[in-house]
Structure formats: C-alpha cells, structure tokens
Amino acid sequence: MKTAYYENGRPIEANAMAPMTASCPHCGGSVTLRCRKGVGGDPPTYFWRHSRLIDRQCPSSFAPFRIEPIRRA
C-alpha cells in the first residue's frame, strides 16, 4: 500500500524519507516500509507491508487497490 498512518492518525505516503514503521489504514496493524529496486534506470518504488503474518487477515494485504482507506476523525 502507498499510504499508511503515522503518529496520532496522520497519513503518510511511502517514500525514502518516511519512517520505518506505521499503522495500516484498514486494520490498524503494524506495517513496515519496504523498497523495490527500479529496473533499467527506473527509480525505486517504496511501499508499506504488514509486519506480522497475523495481519494477513487484513484485506489490504492481498488487494490494497480495491479498498477505500478508513477515515479517522
């Protein structure tokens, strides 16, 4: 996923300057920042991934593009 929540519910996008851990906007579980190397001179891609296998019950683990993020007040 590209966007997660950081301290006190603030949304944060995955990028090189993002913190290493955040919270999933769908289930509230812990996510870690990951990086996939670019191919053929493309820039690297940053994304959030669930930290524990128990969070695999979160639907965003399999199809994050199909889910609307939870809006926190």
GITA-V805122 format. One record per residue. N is the residue number from 1. D_LAST is the distance of its C-alpha to the last C-alpha in Angstrom with 2 decimals. Layout:
BEGIN
N_D_LAST + N_D_LAST
END
This chain:
BEGIN
1_20.99 + 2_20.40 + 3_16.75 + 4_15.20 + 5_12.61 + 6_14.22 + 7_13.76 + 8_10.47 + 9_8.55 + 10_10.42 + 11_12.00 + 12_15.77 + 13_18.62 + 14_21.70 + 15_24.58 + 16_27.38 + 17_25.52 + 18_22.46 + 19_22.36 + 20_24.17 + 21_21.39 + 22_17.68 + 23_15.48 + 24_15.60 + 25_12.57 + 26_14.26 + 27_15.58 + 28_14.30 + 29_18.01 + 30_19.68 + 31_20.82 + 32_23.52 + 33_24.44 + 34_27.55 + 35_29.97 + 36_32.44 + 37_35.50 + 38_36.34 + 39_39.56 + 40_42.32 + 41_40.82 + 42_37.30 + 43_34.52 + 44_32.76 + 45_29.63 + 46_26.68 + 47_24.26 + 48_22.17 + 49_23.87 + 50_23.14 + 51_25.03 + 52_26.46 + 53_28.28 + 54_26.37 + 55_23.31 + 56_25.58 + 57_24.28 + 58_21.09 + 59_21.84 + 60_20.74 + 61_23.74 + 62_26.09 + 63_24.67 + 64_21.52 + 65_22.39 + 66_22.14 + 67_18.54 + 68_15.42 + 69_12.64 + 70_9.74 + 71_6.58 + 72_3.77 + 73_0.00
END
